[in-house]
């Protein structure tokens, strides 16, 4: 099984219409909740204290954040305390938002967004670009979330999923030295 990072490295070396693969990829999430079976963004949003205020001001779509490698630390927070979980997802279900290969953030996609959502009242200039890209990626291409380098560091990839996924709790420390 290829890792998500290997798939991402392959992708960033290619041009626009490249698939990043349909391999199963393992993602990791750490939660204060000890008995999760489904990691659901709607439930996570109800306790949005998990998000920073800045993250919610920038974009309030419910989402759950994941690390892409075992023992990964958050750039701004460091090690996160809690119970580690893993989920499996196809790597081609993650939209590489910083590369934007489908050009979903481009101005001409604002009209497509309005058509898909039936929203004819907003001013296209005020729409949150992340929400537009997420909606278009979801509705047009069935993506489940974004993948991006945290703080621009390609060695520190983060995933934000807006779709619920089954989770498996791991019974060991996320920051131990052994690989999962």
N, C-alpha and C positions, 0 to 999 in steps of 0.2 A: 504494500500500500504506500503510495506516495504521500508525503506530508503536504500540508497546505502551503508551507513556506516554499517547498520545491516547486509546486504548481504555480505559485505566485511569481517566483523568479523567472520561470519559463514564460509566463504571460507578459511581464514587463519588458522582456526583450523582443517581443513580437509587435506587430502592428494592430490596427483597430479591431478587426473581426475575429480574433483568436479566442477559442474556447480555453478555459483553464482546466478542463477535465471533468470527468464524471466519477472520479474515485471517491470512496467514502473518506471523509476527513474527520478527525476527532478534534473537538473544541472543548475548552475547559471553562467552567464558571465556578465562582466561589460565592456561597450564600450563607447568611446567618440562619437560614431555615434548614433544619436537619432532615426533613422528610419530603423532599420534592420528587414527584414523578414526572411532571411536565413543567418545563421552564416556559412560562407564559408571559409575554410582554404586558398584557392587560393587568395581570396580577402584580407584576413588578411595578407598574406605573402607579398603582394604588399606594404603594409605599415609596413614592418617588424621592424620598430622602436618600435613596441609594444613588441617585443622580446628583451631580453638583448643580447648584442654582444656575450656573452659567450654561451647563448643558441643556437644561430645560428651557431657559430663555432663548437659546439659539434654536432649539428644535424640540417640540414637546410630543412627538410621536412616541408611543410606548415601544420600548425595545429592551432587550437584554444583551449585556456585553459579555464577550468571551475572549479568552486568551487562545492563542494558536499553538503554544508549546508549553510543555510541562514545566512548572516552576517559574513561569514568566511573571514579572512584576509590573505593576502599573507605573508608568513614567511619572505621574504626578503624585501618587499615593504611596507607592512602594508595595510591600507585601500586604495582601488583603487577608484579613482573618475570617475564618468561617469554614464551612463544609464544602469540599471540592466535589464537583459533578463533571461528568463528561457527556457530550452529545455527539452523535454522528450525523453528518450532513454531506451531501454531494458538493464538491468544491465548485461545480458550475452553477450552484444555486446561490452563490455569493457574488454580488455585483462589485467590481473593483472601482469604487466611487472616485478615487483620486485620478485614475486613468480615464474614466468615463468613456469607454470604447464605443458605446451606442449614442454618445452625444446627447444624453438625456438632460443635461444641465443647460444646453444651448437655448438661446432665446426663442427659436422657432418651435420648441417643444412646449412652450407655455400654452399655446392654443390646443395642442393635443391633450394636455393635462385638463384644461377646462372642458374639453369635449368628453373625456372619460369620467370626470367627476360631476358633470352637470353644473359646475360652478360658473355662472356667467356674471356674477356680481363683483368679484374681486378685481382689483387693478393688477394686471400681469406684472407690473414693476415691484409690487410689494410681496409677492409670493416667496416663501422660504424655499430656497433652491433644494435643500436636502429633502424636504417633503415632496416637492415635485419629482425629483429623481427617484425617491423611494416608491411613490405611487406609480410612476411610469414603469419602473423596473419590475414592480409587483404585477400590475395589471397587464402590461404588454408582453413581459418576458418571464413571468412566474419566479422571479428571484425572491428569496426569503430574507435577505439582509445584505449589508455592506461588508466589505473587507477593506481595510486601509491601514497604512503604517501610522502607529501612534506617534505623535509629535514629529512626523515626517521620517521616522527611522524605519527602514525596510526590514531591519532585524527584529522589530517589535510590532508585529501585525496584530490587529484587533479586529474582532467581528462584532457587529451589532445586528441582531436578528429581530425582525418585527413579526415573525410567525412563531407560534408555540412549537416546541420540539420535545420529544421524550428525553428524559434525563436519567442517568445512572449515577448514584452516589458512589464515591470512591472512599474507601476506608483507610486512607493514609494521608499524611501531611502533603499538601500540594508543593511545599517548598523543601521536601527532602531531596537528597542527592540522587536517588535511584530514578531511572526513567519509568514512566507509566507503561 
